[in-house]
Amino acid sequence: MSRRFLAVFSVIFLFVTCASAASLDEAARAVEKIRGQKFLAPIHRVDIDRAELPTQLRAQMEKSLPYSIDEWVSILQALQLLDRDTKDVVPKLISLYESQVLAFYDAQTHTYYAIRQLPLAARELDGAGMLEETVVVHELTHALQDQLFGIGAKDYALRTDADASLAYHALLEGEATLVMMAHLVSKAGADFDAMIREDTLVNGLVAAAASEKSIDPSTPRYFSDSLKFPYLEGLRFVIEAYRRGGWKELDRIHTDPPRSTREILHPDEYFAHSFRAKPFVASRPTNALTVEHLGEYHWGFLLGNDNARGWVDDRVVITQNERCESLVSVETTWESAAKANAFRDAYVKFLRDRGIEPSVSQDGVVVKVKYAAVSS
């Protein structure tokens, strides 16, 4: 479920915008110098016009979905990630990406795509010359990740695990954003190692990014939040990794990446090996529309971070009856009965506030919830 819930493919979501094409060779050398790694092969580049982007985005979405786009929207609404009365869901998502994408690397085809024209909002900004470099550096970091660590194959292998996929994207985007920051700092003649160890400065940069106001306010919150998550929380995670062992520690993490958004949100648990999510097996009943693995991020989005803390595992099955009504069956596991109780109470209240009366059962740390999603 990697590109189902998060992004159609790896895109650069910047909180400042920039111009289009910089020298790939120059940017590649900058990435190699920062990461201490060499590209194994030339980078395949394709240039497209911005007018082609909506078609490209929709085609990538259709290619990556295991069901129709209409079914995908129904799943998001059944899970309450989207309000049931949200209109023009797919156009809103495509519009969001179109407004943010400046270049992208497709790890499935091993291709760097440069977009010739800027987004409308970026065309009057100053400093485009420097900023265009940052986009290329970010995306070529994905190309380096692909060549060294096979990220396309790993991403594909996680397609049925939304939580693990989102965690993996957070690692990839966090690393690419950190390389981009290192490039900017080096251009300014500053000490990157010193900067990255200053909590106040790092927190200020992340806070400024999180407060970005360029997203259309009509965009569904789930789309904007899940787009930001890999860049913001992923950046926090890789900064912690860098502080522990520099770029070599990032190389090590690629051999054993986080398996859950819990590990991204709480890096100390990953590095201390105090929590590791179990591999998710998405075996699907014959009558199921989908089987989902939501993880701490999604439960936090729905119920608030406090009510998602202590997540251990979940399995969400969505079926449809003969009237095409979605039936949702949720089974979650928590690290303590107290955490399970907090989740249960918050989830029941959340569903009832949305006009849904759930069936609930609990056995210690395991909470099961069933409900019929209200039709739009």
C-alpha positions in Angstrom: 0.0 0.0 0.0 2.9 2.2 -0.3 1.6 4.5 -3.0 -2.0 4.0 -2.0 -1.9 6.1 1.1 1.2 8.2 0.8 2.3 9.3 -2.6 2.1 8.1 -6.1 5.8 7.9 -6.2 8.8 9.7 -4.7 8.3 13.5 -5.1 10.1 16.5 -3.7 7.8 18.4 -1.4 9.6 21.6 -0.5 8.5 24.4 1.8 10.3 26.8 -0.5 10.1 26.5 -4.3 12.6 26.6 -7.0 13.5 26.6 -10.6 13.6 23.5 -12.9 16.9 22.2 -14.4 20.3 22.3 -12.9 23.3 20.3 -14.1 22.8 16.7 -13.2 26.6 16.1 -13.3 27.3 18.9 -10.9 24.5 17.9 -8.6 25.6 14.2 -8.7 29.1 15.2 -7.7 27.7 17.2 -4.8 25.6 14.2 -3.6 28.6 11.9 -3.9 30.8 14.3 -1.8 28.2 14.7 0.9 27.2 11.0 1.1 30.7 9.6 0.7 29.3 7.2 -1.9 29.6 6.9 -5.7 26.9 6.5 -8.3 27.2 3.1 -10.0 25.7 4.1 -13.3 24.7 7.2 -15.3 21.3 8.6 -14.3 18.5 8.4 -16.9 16.8 11.8 -17.3 13.5 12.7 -19.0 12.2 16.3 -19.4 8.5 16.9 -19.4 6.3 20.0 -19.6 4.2 20.9 -16.6 1.1 20.5 -18.7 1.9 16.8 -18.9 2.2 16.4 -15.1 -1.5 15.7 -14.3 -1.7 12.9 -16.8 1.6 11.5 -15.5 0.3 11.7 -11.9 -3.0 10.0 -12.7 -1.3 7.2 -14.7 1.1 6.5 -11.9 -1.8 6.4 -9.4 -3.7 4.0 -11.6 -0.7 1.8 -12.1 0.1 1.5 -8.4 -3.5 0.8 -7.2 -4.6 -2.8 -6.8 -8.1 -1.7 -7.3 -10.0 1.1 -9.1 -9.6 4.7 -8.1 -13.2 4.8 -7.1 -12.6 1.9 -4.7 -9.6 3.6 -3.3 -11.7 6.7 -2.4 -14.3 4.4 -0.8 -11.6 2.8 1.3 -10.2 6.1 2.5 -13.8 7.2 3.4 -14.6 3.9 5.1 -11.5 4.3 7.3 -12.6 7.8 8.1 -9.4 9.2 6.7 -11.5 11.3 4.3 -14.9 12.7 5.2 -17.6 11.0 3.3 -18.9 14.2 1.8 -15.5 15.2 0.3 -16.0 16.0 -3.3 -13.5 15.8 -6.2 -11.1 13.7 -4.2 -8.8 12.6 -7.0 -8.6 16.1 -8.7 -7.8 17.6 -5.3 -4.9 15.1 -4.8 -3.5 15.6 -8.3 -3.8 19.3 -7.8 -1.9 19.1 -4.5 1.0 17.1 -6.1 1.0 19.3 -9.2 1.4 22.4 -7.1 4.4 20.9 -5.2 6.3 18.7 -7.6 9.3 20.4 -9.2 11.2 17.2 -10.2 10.9 13.6 -9.2 12.8 10.3 -9.3 10.8 7.2 -10.2 12.6 4.3 -8.6 10.5 1.7 -10.5 11.9 2.9 -13.8 15.1 4.3 -12.5 14.4 7.7 -14.1 14.9 11.3 -13.1 12.1 13.5 -14.4 12.7 17.2 -14.7 9.7 19.5 -15.2 10.5 22.4 -17.5 8.1 25.0 -15.9 7.7 26.1 -12.3 4.5 25.8 -10.4 2.5 29.0 -10.6 3.2 30.0 -7.0 7.0 29.7 -7.5 7.4 31.9 -10.5 7.9 35.2 -8.7 10.3 34.0 -6.0 13.8 35.2 -5.6 16.8 32.9 -5.2 15.7 30.4 -7.8 19.3 29.7 -8.9 20.3 28.2 -5.5 17.0 26.6 -4.9 17.0 24.8 -8.2 20.2 23.0 -7.1 18.5 21.8 -3.9 15.7 20.1 -5.8 18.1 18.2 -8.1 20.4 17.3 -5.1 17.3 15.9 -3.3 16.1 13.8 -6.2 19.5 12.6 -7.1 19.9 11.4 -3.5 16.9 9.1 -4.4 18.8 7.9 -7.5 21.8 7.1 -5.3 19.6 5.3 -2.8 18.2 3.3 -5.7 21.5 2.3 -7.2 23.1 1.4 -3.8 20.2 0.0 -1.9 17.6 -1.0 -4.4 14.8 1.2 -3.0 12.4 0.5 -5.9 12.4 -3.2 -5.2 12.1 -2.6 -1.5 9.2 -0.2 -1.9 7.4 -2.7 -4.1 7.8 -5.4 -1.6 6.1 -3.2 1.0 3.1 -2.4 -1.2 0.7 -4.4 1.0 1.9 -2.8 4.3 0.9 0.9 4.5 2.6 1.4 7.8 5.9 -0.1 6.9 5.8 1.6 3.5 5.2 5.0 5.1 8.1 4.4 7.5 10.4 3.4 4.6 9.4 6.5 2.6 10.2 8.6 5.8 13.7 7.2 5.8 14.2 7.9 2.1 12.7 11.4 2.2 14.3 12.3 5.5 17.8 11.3 4.1 17.3 13.2 0.9 16.2 16.3 2.8 19.2 16.0 5.1 21.5 15.8 2.1 19.8 18.8 0.6 20.3 20.7 3.9 24.0 19.7 3.9 24.4 21.1 0.4 22.8 24.4 1.3 24.9 24.7 4.5 28.1 23.9 2.6 27.3 26.5 0.0 26.9 29.1 2.8 30.3 28.1 4.1 28.9 26.9 7.5 29.7 23.8 9.5 27.0 21.2 8.8 28.1 18.9 11.7 27.9 21.8 14.2 24.5 22.9 12.8 23.0 19.5 12.9 23.8 19.1 16.6 22.0 22.4 17.5 18.5 21.4 18.7 17.2 24.9 18.6 18.3 25.5 15.0 17.1 22.1 13.8 13.7 22.5 15.6 13.3 25.9 14.1 13.9 24.6 10.6 11.4 21.8 11.0 8.8 24.1 12.6 9.1 26.6 9.8 8.6 23.8 7.3 5.6 22.4 9.2 3.9 25.9 9.2 4.1 26.2 5.4 0.9 27.9 4.2 1.2 27.2 0.4 -1.1 24.3 0.4 -4.6 25.0 -0.8 -6.8 25.1 2.3 -9.5 23.1 0.5 -7.1 20.1 0.3 -8.3 17.3 2.6 -6.2 17.3 5.7 -5.2 13.6 5.3 -3.6 14.4 1.9 -1.6 17.3 3.2 -0.6 15.7 6.5 0.5 12.4 5.0 2.5 14.2 2.3 4.4 16.2 5.0 5.0 13.2 7.3 7.9 11.6 5.5 9.8 14.9 5.1 9.2 16.2 8.6 9.3 13.1 10.8 11.7 11.4 8.4 14.1 14.3 8.8 13.9 14.1 12.6 14.6 10.4 12.4 17.7 10.7 10.1 19.0 13.6 12.1 19.1 11.3 15.1 20.8 8.7 13.0 23.4 11.2 11.7 24.1 12.4 15.3 24.8 8.7 16.3 27.1 7.8 13.4 27.1 10.2 10.5 26.3 9.1 6.9 27.7 5.6 7.7 24.9 5.1 10.1 22.4 5.9 7.3 24.1 3.3 5.2 23.7 0.8 8.0 20.0 1.7 8.5 19.4 0.9 4.8 20.3 -2.7 5.6 17.7 -2.8 8.4 15.2 0.0 7.8 12.4 0.9 10.3 9.3 -1.4 9.9 6.7 1.0 11.3 5.8 4.6 11.7 6.2 4.0 15.5 9.9 3.6 15.0 10.1 6.8 12.9 8.1 8.8 15.5 10.2 7.4 18.4 13.7 6.9 17.0 15.1 5.9 20.4 13.0 2.8 20.2 14.5 1.9 16.9 18.1 2.5 17.9 17.7 0.8 21.3 16.0 -2.2 19.6 13.2 -1.9 22.2 10.5 -2.1 19.7 10.3 -3.8 16.2 7.1 -4.2 14.4 6.3 -7.7 13.2 6.2 -8.3 9.4 2.6 -7.8 8.2 1.0 -10.6 6.2 -1.8 -9.1 4.1 -3.6 -12.4 3.4 -7.0 -11.2 2.2 -10.3 -13.1 2.6 -12.1 -13.8 -0.7 -14.8 -11.3 0.1 -12.5 -8.5 1.3 -12.0 -5.3 -0.7 -8.7 -4.7 1.2 -6.7 -5.6 4.2 -4.8 -2.6 5.8 -2.0 -2.1 8.3 -2.4 1.4 9.6 0.2 1.9 12.3 0.7 4.6 14.8 0.7 7.4 12.3 -2.8 6.7 11.0 -4.3 6.1 14.4 -2.7 9.3 15.6 -4.1 11.1 12.6 -7.6 9.9 13.5 -7.6 10.0 17.3 -4.7 12.2 18.4 -1.1 11.2 19.1 -1.7 10.4 22.8 -4.4 7.8 21.9 -2.1 6.1 19.4 0.9 5.8 21.7 1.6 2.3 22.7 0.5 0.8 19.3 1.9 -2.7 18.7 0.0 -4.1 15.7 -3.2 -3.9 13.8 -5.2 -5.5 11.0 -8.1 -3.8 9.3 -10.3 -5.7 6.9 -12.9 -3.9 4.7 -15.6 -5.8 2.9 -18.7 -4.7 1.0 -22.1 -6.1 1.2 -24.6 -6.6 -1.6 -25.7 -2.9 -1.3 -22.0 -1.8 -1.7 -21.9 -0.6 1.9 -18.4 -0.8 3.5 -18.0 -3.0 6.5 -14.9 -2.4 8.6 -13.4 -4.9 11.0 -10.5 -3.6 13.1 -8.2 -5.6 15.4 -5.5 -3.8 17.3 -2.8 -4.8 19.8 -1.4 -2.4 22.5 1.6 -2.6 24.8 -0.6 -2.4 27.9 -4.2 -2.6 29.0 -4.2 1.1 29.9 -3.1 2.0 26.3 -5.7 -0.4 24.9 -8.4 1.3 27.1 -7.4 4.8 25.9 -7.5 3.7 22.3 -10.9 2.0 22.7 -12.5 4.9 24.4 -11.1 7.5 21.9 -12.0 5.4 18.9 -15.6 4.7 20.0 -16.1 8.4 20.7 -14.6 9.3 17.3 -16.9 6.9 15.5 -20.0 8.0 17.4 -19.2 11.6 16.7 -19.3 10.7 13.0 -22.7 9.0 13.3 -21.4 5.4 13.5 -22.3 3.0 16.2 -19.5 0.4 16.5 -19.4 -3.1 18.0 -16.5 -3.3 20.5 -14.8 -6.1 22.3 -11.6 -6.3 24.3 -9.4 -9.0 25.7 -6.6 -7.4 27.7 -4.3 -5.6 25.2 -6.3 -6.6 22.1 -9.2 -4.3 21.0 -11.6 -5.3 18.2 -14.0 -2.9 16.6 -16.5 -3.5 13.9 -18.7 -0.9 12.1 -20.6 -0.2 9.0 -19.3 2.9 7.3 -22.0 5.5 6.7 -22.6 5.9 2.9 -22.1 9.2 1.3 
